[in-house]
C-alpha cells in the first residue's frame, strides 16, 4: 500500500508564483530580493492556512540560491524553524541567540522562522529585543502569527510587517479545480465552490475538505455528494424555501423546516443562511452589484431568475425579519417556535387575502359616470319646526329625485363590520374623541353631487348672528377657550370669504384646528357651501399687548396711586 500524502503537503507551493491569493505580498518580496532591499526582521500575520509559513520557506530558499544550485536544494542546514508555542521561555530564546552568532556553512544567510510568535512569554520577548534589532549580517528572522495584537509594540516596531489576507472563494475554487485535474477527478463547479466557501478563506482547510470529499465520492465529485458529506444546506434548499414563501405556502414551509431539523441541521444555521440568500437575491437586482455574488455560473443563473420574481420591498423586509430572528435565537426559550414564526411572517409579506382596507374614501361622482351610473343627488333639506317634519321632508325629496330601480341601479352603501359595530369608545380620552370623529367620517361615505349644493347669498348681519350662535354653543359645551377666541374679533364678510385678524399666531393655530366644525356649522346655517375662512395675524395689534416695564408700572399707578408714594419713600427704581 502506497503511503498517502495529503494535498496540503503534496501541493504546497515551491515558488512565489504558486502561492494563491497573495500576489501583492509575493511581488513585494520578489522585488526586495532583486533590489537587495530585504529587511532582516519580517513579520507575517494573517488568518490560518493562507500561506505565511509557505512564503517564509520560499523566501529562505530564494535568498540562499545563487542560480547554480538545483531546484531540489532546500538549504535545510540554513533554515531553522522554531515553534514558539512549545519553546516560549527565556532559555529557548537564549539558545537561539547563541546560534545566531555562528555564520552559515552553505549559502549566504541563516533564516530563523519562528511560528506562532505571539505565544512567547513577556520575558522571552524582552530577551529577544536586542538580537532582533541588531542581528548579524548573515541572519534573517521571519516571525509568523495569527494574532498580531498579542505581540508587544517594541517587537512590532523592529519588524517589517506583511498582512496576509483571506483567500477569496474564486481563487480557492480555481486552485481546487487545478488539483482535481492533476488527480484526474471530475468535479462539478458548484461542488468546488461549496468546498471553497466552507474553507472560509483558508487554503489549507480547503485542501483538507477536498481530500475528505474525494475519499467519500471517488473520482466523480458532485454537488450532492459534497453537501451530504459536509452536512451543509445547499442552494436548492433556500431556492425551495423562497419559492414557498413567495407562494404563501405556510404548511409546506413548516414541513420543509421539520425535514431540515430532522437531518441534524440547526435552526440558527438555517435562518442565517436564508438571510444570506435574500441578500444574494438583492445583489442580483442591480447589474453593478452582481460581482458581489460569489457562486458558480449555474447557480448564478438561478439567482438571477428568482430575483426577477421578488420585489425590492419584499427582500428588504425579509432580510430584516430573518436578521431579527438571528439576533433573538440564542436568548429564545423556544427556538423552533421562533424560526417557525419568522417563516410564517415571511410567507405573509406578499399575502393580503385576509387583510382589510382600513381606509375610507368619499367616492366622487365621476367614478359612477365612467361606469354609466347616474349618482344619487343629495340635497340640503330646508329647516323645519320639528325634527319629524324635517325627516319627512328629506324622505320625500329623495323619493322624487331618485330614478326608477329598473333604469338606474343604486350604488351599494358600505356596511360596517361586526367589530366596528360592536366597538364602543369612551368620551374621556383624546383617542376616543379621535375615533368618534373617524366614525363620523365613515358615516359620510356617500356620493355627493357638488353642483346641487346650496349657494344662497349671505349678509354681514346673518353671518354675525350665526357666529354668535356658534360661540354660545361652544360656551355651553364648556369650551371656554374656543369661545373666547371667537369673540376676540368680529368676522368680516367679503364675497364668500370670512376674514379674521388676531394679535398672535397662537389664536390663529387654535382656530385652524377647529375650522372644520366651525365652517360646517356656518355653511349649513347660512345655506352657502362656498364660504371660506381667512385668518391673519396683525403684528401691530400684538405690540399693544406687549407692555414694557414702565407701561406696566403706569397701569399699576392708575389703579392704586399709593404705589408711587411707596416707590418714592424707599427710593425704588423701575
C-alpha positions in Angstrom: 0.0 0.0 0.0 1.4 3.3 -1.1 1.8 6.0 1.5 -0.8 8.7 1.1 0.3 12.3 1.3 -2.4 14.9 2.0 -3.0 17.6 -0.7 -2.0 20.4 1.7 1.5 18.9 1.8 1.7 17.4 -1.7 0.7 20.6 -3.4 2.5 23.1 -1.1 3.8 25.9 -3.3 7.5 25.8 -4.1 7.8 29.2 -5.7 6.1 32.6 -5.2 4.2 32.1 -8.5 2.4 29.1 -7.0 1.1 30.9 -3.9 -2.6 31.5 -4.2 -4.3 34.8 -3.4 -1.2 36.7 -2.1 0.1 38.4 -5.2 0.8 41.8 -3.5 3.0 40.2 -0.9 4.8 37.9 -3.2 5.6 40.7 -5.6 6.9 42.8 -2.8 9.2 40.1 -1.6 10.5 39.3 -5.1 11.3 43.0 -5.7 13.0 43.2 -2.4 15.2 40.2 -3.2 16.1 41.5 -6.7 16.9 45.0 -5.4 18.8 43.8 -2.4 16.3 45.7 -0.2 15.2 42.9 2.2 14.8 43.7 5.9 16.4 41.4 8.5 13.3 41.1 10.6 9.9 40.3 8.9 6.5 39.6 10.5 4.0 37.6 8.5 0.5 38.0 10.0 -2.9 36.8 8.9 -5.6 34.1 9.3 -4.7 30.4 9.4 -3.9 28.5 6.2 -3.2 31.5 3.9 0.5 30.8 3.2 2.5 32.5 5.9 4.9 29.6 6.6 5.0 28.6 3.0 6.1 32.1 1.9 8.7 32.1 4.7 10.2 28.9 3.4 10.2 30.0 -0.2 11.9 33.3 0.8 14.5 31.4 2.8 15.3 29.2 -0.2 15.4 32.1 -2.7 17.8 34.3 -0.7 20.3 31.4 -0.4 20.1 30.4 -4.1 22.8 31.7 -6.4 21.3 30.4 -9.6 23.7 27.5 -9.9 22.2 25.2 -7.3 19.5 22.7 -8.3 15.8 23.4 -7.8 15.5 20.5 -5.3 18.0 22.1 -3.0 16.1 23.2 0.1 19.1 24.6 2.1 17.9 22.7 5.2 21.1 23.5 7.1 20.4 27.2 6.8 16.7 27.2 7.7 15.7 26.9 11.3 12.0 26.6 12.3 11.1 27.3 15.9 7.6 26.7 17.3 7.1 29.4 19.9 4.1 27.6 21.3 6.3 24.9 22.9 9.6 27.0 23.1 8.4 30.1 24.7 10.8 30.5 27.7 13.8 32.8 28.2 16.2 29.8 27.9 14.9 28.9 24.5 15.5 32.5 23.2 19.0 32.5 24.8 19.8 29.3 22.9 18.5 30.9 19.7 20.7 34.0 20.2 23.8 31.8 20.8 23.2 30.0 17.5 22.7 33.3 15.6 26.4 34.2 16.1 27.6 31.2 14.0 27.7 32.0 10.2 26.2 29.6 7.7 28.5 26.9 6.2 26.5 26.7 2.9 24.8 29.7 1.3 24.7 33.3 2.4 22.0 33.6 5.1 20.8 31.7 8.1 17.0 32.1 8.3 15.1 31.7 11.5 11.3 31.1 11.1 9.5 31.5 14.4 5.9 30.3 14.1 3.1 31.4 16.5 5.5 34.1 17.9 2.6 35.6 20.0 2.9 32.6 22.3 6.3 33.8 23.7 6.3 35.0 27.3 6.9 38.6 28.3 10.4 37.9 29.5 11.2 35.9 26.3 10.1 38.9 24.2 12.4 41.2 26.2 15.3 38.8 25.8 14.7 38.7 22.1 14.6 42.5 21.6 18.3 43.3 21.3 19.1 40.4 18.9 16.0 41.3 16.7 17.0 45.0 16.5 20.7 44.4 15.6 21.1 40.9 14.1 24.3 39.7 12.4 24.5 40.4 8.7 24.2 36.7 7.8 20.9 36.3 9.8 17.3 37.0 8.9 14.3 36.5 11.2 10.8 35.7 9.9 8.1 35.8 12.5 4.6 34.3 11.8 1.5 34.8 13.8 -2.3 34.7 13.6 -2.8 37.2 16.5 -0.7 40.3 15.9 -2.4 42.2 18.6 -0.8 40.0 21.2 2.8 41.0 20.2 4.3 43.8 22.2 4.8 47.1 20.4 8.6 47.0 20.8 8.8 43.8 18.7 6.4 45.2 16.1 8.4 48.4 15.7 11.5 46.3 14.8 9.8 44.3 12.1 8.7 44.8 8.5 5.0 43.7 8.7 3.2 41.8 5.9 -0.6 41.3 6.4 -1.8 38.2 4.6 -5.4 38.3 3.5 -8.0 35.6 3.3 -8.1 33.5 0.1 -11.2 34.6 -1.9 -13.7 31.9 -2.9 -13.0 32.3 -6.6 -9.2 31.9 -6.1 -9.7 28.8 -3.8 -12.1 27.3 -6.3 -9.7 27.8 -9.2 -6.8 26.1 -7.3 -9.1 23.2 -6.3 -10.0 22.8 -10.0 -6.3 22.7 -10.9 -5.7 20.0 -8.2 -8.7 18.0 -9.4 -7.4 18.0 -12.9 -3.9 16.8 -11.6 -5.5 13.9 -9.9 -7.9 13.0 -12.7 -11.0 13.8 -10.8 -14.2 15.0 -12.5 -15.6 17.8 -10.2 -18.7 19.9 -10.7 -18.2 23.7 -10.5 -20.8 24.1 -7.7 -19.2 21.3 -5.7 -15.8 23.0 -5.7 -17.5 26.3 -4.9 -19.1 24.8 -1.8 -15.8 23.5 -0.6 -14.2 26.9 -1.1 -17.0 28.6 0.8 -16.7 26.0 3.6 -13.0 26.7 4.0 -13.7 30.3 5.0 -10.6 31.8 3.3 -8.1 29.2 4.4 -6.5 27.3 1.5 -5.2 24.5 3.8 -8.7 23.9 5.1 -10.0 23.8 1.5 -7.5 21.1 0.6 -8.3 19.1 3.7 -12.0 19.2 2.9 -11.2 18.3 -0.7 -9.4 15.2 0.4 -12.2 14.2 2.7 -14.9 14.6 0.0 -12.8 12.7 -2.6 -12.5 9.8 -0.2 -16.3 9.7 0.1 -17.3 10.1 -3.5 -14.3 8.8 -5.5 -13.4 10.2 -8.9 -16.7 11.9 -9.5 -17.2 15.0 -7.3 -20.8 16.2 -7.4 -22.6 18.9 -5.5 -25.0 16.5 -3.9 -22.1 14.4 -2.6 -20.3 17.5 -1.2 -23.4 18.7 0.6 -24.2 15.3 2.0 -20.6 14.7 3.3 -20.1 18.2 4.7 -23.6 18.3 6.1 -24.3 21.8 4.8 -27.5 23.3 3.4 -27.1 23.8 -0.3 -28.6 26.5 -2.5 -31.5 24.3 -3.6 -32.9 24.3 0.0 -33.1 28.1 0.1 -34.4 28.3 -3.5 -37.2 26.0 -2.5 -37.9 27.9 0.7 -38.0 31.2 -1.2 -40.5 29.8 -3.7 -42.7 28.6 -0.9 -42.5 32.0 0.8 -43.5 33.8 -2.4 -46.4 31.4 -3.0 -47.6 31.9 0.6 -47.5 28.1 1.3 -47.1 28.2 5.1 -47.8 24.4 5.7 -45.3 23.3 3.1 -42.7 25.7 4.5 -43.1 24.3 8.0 -42.9 20.7 6.7 -39.6 21.7 5.0 -38.2 23.2 8.2 -39.1 20.0 10.1 -37.3 17.9 7.4 -34.2 20.2 7.7 -34.1 19.9 11.5 -34.6 16.1 11.4 -31.4 15.9 9.3 -29.4 17.4 12.2 -29.2 21.0 11.0 -29.5 23.8 13.4 -32.4 26.3 13.0 -30.0 29.1 13.6 -27.8 28.0 10.7 -30.9 27.7 8.5 -32.3 31.2 9.3 -29.0 32.9 8.9 -28.5 31.1 5.6 -31.9 32.3 4.5 -31.0 35.9 5.3 -27.8 35.5 3.2 -29.9 34.0 0.4 -32.2 37.1 0.4 -29.0 39.3 0.3 -27.8 37.4 -2.7 -31.1 38.0 -4.4 -30.9 41.7 -3.6 -27.4 41.7 -5.2 -28.8 40.3 -8.4 -31.2 43.2 -8.7 -28.5 45.6 -9.9 -26.0 44.7 -12.6 -23.4 46.8 -10.8 -23.5 44.5 -7.7 -23.6 41.1 -9.5 -19.8 40.6 -9.0 -20.6 40.5 -5.2 -22.4 37.3 -5.8 -19.8 34.6 -5.0 -21.4 31.5 -6.5 -20.9 29.2 -9.5 -22.1 30.1 -13.0 -25.1 27.6 -12.9 -26.2 28.8 -9.5 -25.8 32.5 -10.6 -28.4 31.9 -13.3 -30.8 30.5 -10.8 -30.3 33.5 -8.5 -31.0 35.9 -11.4 -34.1 34.0 -12.4 -35.5 34.0 -8.8 -34.6 37.6 -8.2 -37.0 38.6 -11.0 -39.9 37.1 -9.0 -39.1 39.2 -5.9 -39.5 42.9 -5.3 -37.1 45.2 -3.5 -39.5 45.8 -0.7 -40.1 42.1 -0.1 -36.3 41.4 0.1 -35.7 44.3 2.5 -38.5 43.2 4.8 -37.4 39.5 4.5 -33.8 40.4 5.4 -35.0 42.4 8.4 -37.2 39.6 9.7 -34.5 36.9 9.3 -31.9 39.1 10.9 -34.2 39.8 13.9 -34.7 36.1 14.3 -30.9 35.5 14.1 -30.3 38.1 16.9 -33.1 36.6 19.2 -32.3 32.9 18.6 -29.7 32.4 21.3 -31.8 34.1 24.0 -35.1 32.4 23.0 -36.5 29.6 25.2 -38.4 28.1 22.3 -36.0 28.4 19.4 -38.0 26.2 17.0 -41.2 28.3 17.5 -39.2 31.4 16.9 -38.0 30.1 13.5 -41.5 28.9 12.6 -43.0 32.2 13.5 -40.4 34.0 11.3 -41.2 31.8 8.4 -44.9 32.4 8.8 -44.2 36.2 8.8 -42.1 35.9 5.7 -44.8 34.0 3.9 -47.4 36.6 4.9 -45.4 39.6 3.4 -47.0 39.2 -0.1 -50.3 37.7 1.2 -53.1 40.2 1.7 -56.1 38.0 1.0 -57.4 38.3 4.6 -56.2 41.9 5.1 -58.9 44.5 5.3 -58.6 48.0 3.9 -58.9 50.4 6.8 -59.1 53.5 4.6 -62.4 55.0 3.8 -62.9 57.4 0.9 -65.7 59.5 -0.4 -66.5 58.2 -3.9 -66.5 61.0 -6.5 -69.4 61.3 -9.0 -67.0 60.8 -11.9 -66.5 57.2 -10.8 -70.1 56.3 -11.4 -70.4 58.4 -14.6 -67.4 56.5 -16.0 -69.4 53.2 -15.4 -72.6 54.6 -16.8 -74.3 55.0 -13.4 -76.1 58.2 -12.5 -75.2 59.3 -9.0 -77.9 60.0 -6.4 -78.2 63.7 -5.7 -78.1 64.6 -2.1 -79.7 68.0 -1.3 -79.9 70.0 1.9 -83.5 70.0 3.4 -84.9 73.3 4.4 -85.1 74.0 8.2 -88.3 72.7 9.7 -90.1 73.4 13.1 -89.6 69.9 14.3 -87.2 67.0 13.7 -90.0 64.8 12.5 -91.1 67.2 9.8 -87.5 67.6 8.6 -87.1 63.8 8.3 -90.4 63.6 6.3 -89.3 66.4 4.0 -86.0 64.8 3.4 -87.5 61.4 2.6 -90.0 63.0 0.1 -87.1 64.9 -1.6 -85.1 61.7 -2.0 -88.0 59.8 -3.4 -88.7 62.5 -6.0 -85.2 62.8 -7.2 -84.3 59.1 -7.3 -84.7 57.3 -10.7 -86.7 54.1 -11.1 -84.9 51.0 -9.9 -85.2 49.3 -13.2 -83.4 52.1 -15.1 -80.6 53.1 -12.8 -79.0 50.7 -10.3 -78.3 52.2 -6.8 -74.7 52.2 -5.7 -74.0 49.9 -2.8 -73.6 51.6 0.6 -70.6 50.3 2.5 -71.6 48.4 5.7 -69.7 48.4 8.9 -68.2 45.1 10.0 -69.3 43.3 13.2 -66.2 44.5 15.0 -66.8 48.1 14.1 -70.5 47.9 15.0 -69.8 46.4 18.5 -66.9 48.8 19.2 -67.6 51.3 22.0 -65.4 54.4 22.6 -65.1 56.3 25.8 -65.6 60.1 25.8 -62.9 60.6 28.4 -59.7 60.4 26.3 -58.2 62.0 23.2 -58.1 58.6 21.5 -61.9 58.2 21.9 -62.6 61.7 20.5 -60.4 60.9 17.5 -62.1 57.6 16.9 -65.5 59.3 17.2 -64.5 61.8 14.5 -63.3 59.0 12.3 -66.6 57.2 12.8 -68.5 60.3 11.8 -66.4 60.5 8.6 -67.2 56.9 7.8 -70.9 57.7 8.0 -70.3 60.4 5.4 -69.1 57.9 2.8 -71.9 58.7 0.3 -71.9 60.1 -3.2 -72.3 63.9 -3.2 -73.2 65.9 -6.2 -71.3 69.2 -5.7 -73.3 71.1 -8.4 -76.5 70.9 -6.4 -75.2 72.2 -3.1 -76.9 75.4 -1.9 -75.1 78.7 -2.5 -77.6 81.3 -1.2 -76.4 84.9 -0.7 -75.1 85.7 2.8 -75.3 89.1 4.5 -73.0 90.5 7.2 -75.8 90.6 9.7 -76.7 86.9 9.1 -73.0 86.0 9.5 -72.7 87.9 12.7 -75.8 86.2 14.1 -74.6 82.7 13.1 -71.1 83.4 14.5 -72.6 84.5 17.9 -74.8 81.4 18.0 -71.8 79.1 17.4 -69.9 81.0 20.1 -72.7 80.5 22.6 -72.8 76.7 21.8 -69.0 76.5 22.5 -69.5 78.3 25.8 -72.4 75.9 26.8 -70.3 72.8 25.9 -67.5 74.1 28.3 -65.1 75.0 25.6 -64.4 78.4 27.2 -61.0 79.0 25.4 -62.5 78.5 21.9 -65.5 80.7 22.8 -63.1 83.4 23.9 -61.0 83.2 20.7 -64.2 83.5 18.6 -65.1 86.7 20.5 -61.7 88.4 20.1 -62.5 89.7 16.6 -65.7 90.3 14.7 -65.9 88.3 11.4 -65.9 90.4 8.3 -67.6 89.1 5.1 -66.1 89.9 1.7 -68.0 87.9 -1.0 -67.8 84.3 0.3 -64.6 84.8 2.3 -64.8 85.4 6.1 -61.8 87.5 7.3 -60.5 87.4 10.9 -57.5 89.2 12.4 -55.7 88.2 15.6 -52.9 89.6 17.6 -50.8 86.5 17.7 -50.3 83.2 15.8 -51.4 81.1 18.7 -55.0 82.1 18.4 -54.8 81.5 14.6 -53.5 78.0 15.1 -56.2 77.1 17.7 -58.9 78.3 15.4 -57.5 76.5 12.4 -57.7 73.2 14.4 -61.5 73.9 14.9 -62.0 75.3 11.4 -63.8 72.2 10.0 -66.5 72.1 12.7 -67.0 76.0 12.5 -67.3 76.2 8.8 -69.5 73.1 8.7 -71.9 74.9 11.1 -71.8 78.2 9.1 -72.3 76.5 5.7 -75.4 74.6 7.0 -76.7 77.6 8.9 -76.3 80.1 6.1 -77.0 77.7 3.2 -73.9 78.6 1.3 -71.2 75.9 0.8 -68.8 78.3 -0.9 -67.9 80.0 2.3 -64.2 80.1 3.2 -62.2 81.3 6.2 -59.2 83.6 6.0 -57.2 84.2 9.3 -54.4 86.7 9.5 -52.1 88.0 12.3 -51.6 91.8 12.8 -48.2 92.4 14.5 -49.3 96.0 15.4 -52.1 94.7 17.5 -49.8 92.2 19.1 -47.4 95.0 20.2 -50.2 96.7 22.1 -50.3 93.8 24.5 -46.6 93.6 24.9 -46.2 96.1 27.8 -42.8 97.5 28.8 -41.9 97.6 32.5 -42.6 101.4 32.5 -46.0 100.9 30.9 -46.9 98.1 33.4 -45.9 100.5 36.2 -48.1 103.2 34.8 -51.1 100.8 34.7 -50.5 99.8 38.3 -50.3 103.5 39.4 -53.6 104.2 37.7 -55.3 101.5 39.8 -53.5 102.5 43.1 -51.8 105.9 43.4 -50.2 104.7 46.7 -47.7 102.7 44.6 -45.9 106.0 43.6 -45.7 107.1 47.3 -44.2 103.7 48.2 -41.6 104.0 45.4 -40.5 107.5 46.4 -40.3 106.6 50.1 -38.0 103.7 49.6 -36.1 105.1 46.6 -37.1 102.2 44.3 -36.2 102.0 40.6 -38.4 100.7 37.8 
